[in-house]
Amino acid sequence: MLFGMKVLCHTWLMRQVGQRIIGTVALSPSGEALRAAAVHQATGQALAAVATSGIPKGVYRFFSLAELNRHTEDAAARAVALNVRRRLGRS
């Protein structure tokens, strides 16, 4: 018994907003779920002309979270720019 309730708090029924049906986790996925996953994966691979995060291998030490965020954002910008250049046929 938790807080006077006979069920755990994460098993309480929640209010549903909207009409979308959320898929459940299954041991073996349905054919529709596999097709959706294949489309999602193919789209991601098509969008990524280069397989890089933009961050070179190495050990990085940052003095602040702001410095880490700036480094990560710069790396993401480099990766996006490289993807665009490759897609346009430029190196």
Secondary structure, DSSP 8 states (H G I E B T S, - for coil): -BTTBSS-GGGS-----SS-------SS--HHHHHHHHHHHHHHHHH-SS---S--SS----SSHHHHHHHHHHHHHHHHHHHHHHHTT--
